[in-house]
Amino acid sequence: MIRKSVRTFLLIWLPVVLIAFRSLAPDDREGADRVLLLYDRDLQALEQALLHFEADLGTTDTLSWFMDFRACRTAYKRIEYLVGYQFPLIAQRINGPALPEVEAADFHETGQPTGFQVLEEDLFSPGVLRRAPALQKEIKHLIAYTRILKQQQGTFPFTAPLIYDALRLNLYTLAAKGLSGFDSPVAFQSLEEAVTTLETTEAVLNALGPVDAAFRVQLQYGRSLLLAPGVTFDNFDRASFFRRVYQPLLSALYRQQQQQHIASPQVLRAVKTDAESFLAPAAYDPVFFAPPGTRPATPALVALGNALFADNTMSRGGRSCKSCHAPGKAFTDGLKVNRSLQRDEGLMRNTPSLSYAALQPALFYDVRVDFLEQQAHDVLFNKAEMDAALEQAITGFKKNKTMRKAFAAAFPRHPDPFRQEHIIQALAAYQRSLPRFSAPFDRYMAGDSLAMSKQQVAGFNLFMGKAKCGTCHFMPLFNGAVPPFYDRIDSEILGVPGAKDTLNAFVDKDLGAYNHFKNAIKKYAFKTPTVRNAALTAPYMHNGVYDSLEEVIDFYNRGGGAGIGITLRNQTLPADALQLDATEQRALVAFIHALSDQ
């Protein structure tokens, strides 16, 4: 789902373009010009590879088709750092998932997928000769997008700061999407394409100027691990690669940029532009996910939000936010579903965790709001959940000495701090302040090889590889917010059952995001939540149907709803069983425990 395209442009691309026109030293300009020549050459190579593939599709030499596909993918990977950075919507059309999308301009319109992943599904289907017309159609799409890129060649300002920025984001994409198999879900070319990404990074840096020796060493080390004899997509040790190669590689890139006195673009983005790595605990800026104009919260505003979070006078039913979001349960309530304040029945959905809610571009299971402020308003004024009584509560706050001081400190220059919008702002600020990135996984990635057990390391490798969890729960947030810009979040159709019965399974009646979008492709679609702290948030799924992580993993291992007999035309989860044995399933559970913040 593509959302907030205008906001993304205003927050990211417009400032980037303006910064690019700052004066550059002559050496910087010469290096940037060499990168431009490199990009032009590689873009031309992609077009020629696609044209060669198109010609071969006129024959019955299917071996050549597979070779052509590999060549075209490799050629695209050489320009992906710039296409994904400056032309993200074109990149989505070239190499996005083979799933229909709701159009941003009109929720009722459905955009059909195009690009390499559609091509891949057709090429690797049985009876590939019969798929020739479909392959030819997709190749024409790719040729058209490549020519659009050629027409746009003069619109990107090649400067050293932007090139470094693009390379860094492309390395984030390599980790979160490339090595998980997200963009090569059928052919599993992820490891060899990772080598291409590393080699392209080195080639671009060579064009910019001298490359740090430590950076070259890490590149060669990474290449040797990816191409080692006997290494496959399923058995590749991603944990070791990320800790021993990837993190030092990003650090070396950061040091080289600092040594060359090349500043980072000063723009608001989910991952801060001056972050050394997107795996660093302080890398993410919650303000990016806040309404435009929101400033970082003051300690006084967060303290007020904390107090309001525990206050039960704002609800006619005597509830507080904390009633349903208990800190000890990772801000959930431990119930299948909570109870309605209006009648003796359960609410529609399981209470979601507030952990990492601040780092999402859409909220609620049905992604119906964009910001925490909207979320707080929605819950407060939902008669079944909080049934707000803010006027009475504000009267009480004015009489309470402690609350008077808290409001005055949070809004020191406002003539009337006791306002409804201030309550909502404070609640949102408190949620953005919640601690993050203190799990054993984070310490492991920071260099502590003993922070995760061998079983947890094995679980991480499964999560990012054979089990395919990482293709929906993108590391390191492990939610559905799509890296590297995190300006949209994926929803998946899993076929979640209404009860545990696998012999007579039936789909849960909740239509999910369809209730908001009214588009048939969103029936039974639910936002992909974070797996961080999931060991503390049972029961699971939007309806709380599963009591344990073991049951959840069994559901995925069977192929989701399709694997237990539920037929949905639009299930986005692959229906093939994962073939995980009992040891592998236990390792996955162990890894999820390693995502619990300390």
Disulfide bonds with the S-S distance in Angstrom:
none
